[in-house]
Amino acid sequence: MVDAFNASAADFDRVAHRWANSFWLWLVVFGAVWVMTSIWWALIPAAFAVWAGYQSIESTRAATALRKGTYPLPNPNNGRPD
């Protein structure tokens, strides 16, 4: 986890990258489970993939907001470049 009140944009970028890697992993697991079993069992890794994708997008949005200076929480790095 990243401390939203003290993290820099680079910290959010690192977290977004980890979530994106997790998204691709869960997507591969989804495909494998779907091929080997049925669609119902494949919905579990699909839900994890959706969650990881959402977290990646939100972390990227937080990094962008920090760079622009529009981050909604009080953060000393608001508006600073990396």
Secondary structure as the mmCIF struct_conf table of DSSP 4:
data_model
#
loop_
_struct_conf.conf_type_id
_struct_conf.id
_struct_conf.beg_label_comp_id
_struct_conf.beg_label_asym_id
_struct_conf.beg_label_seq_id
_struct_conf.end_label_comp_id
_struct_conf.end_label_asym_id
_struct_conf.end_label_seq_id
TURN_TY1_P TURN_TY1_P1 ALA A 4 ASN A 6
HELX_RH_AL_P HELX_RH_AL_P1 ALA A 9 MET A 36
BEND BEND1 THR A 37 THR A 37
HELX_RH_AL_P HELX_RH_AL_P2 ILE A 39 LYS A 68
TURN_TY1_P TURN_TY1_P2 GLY A 69 GLY A 69
BEND BEND2 PRO A 72 LEU A 73
TURN_TY1_P TURN_TY1_P3 PRO A 76 GLY A 79
#
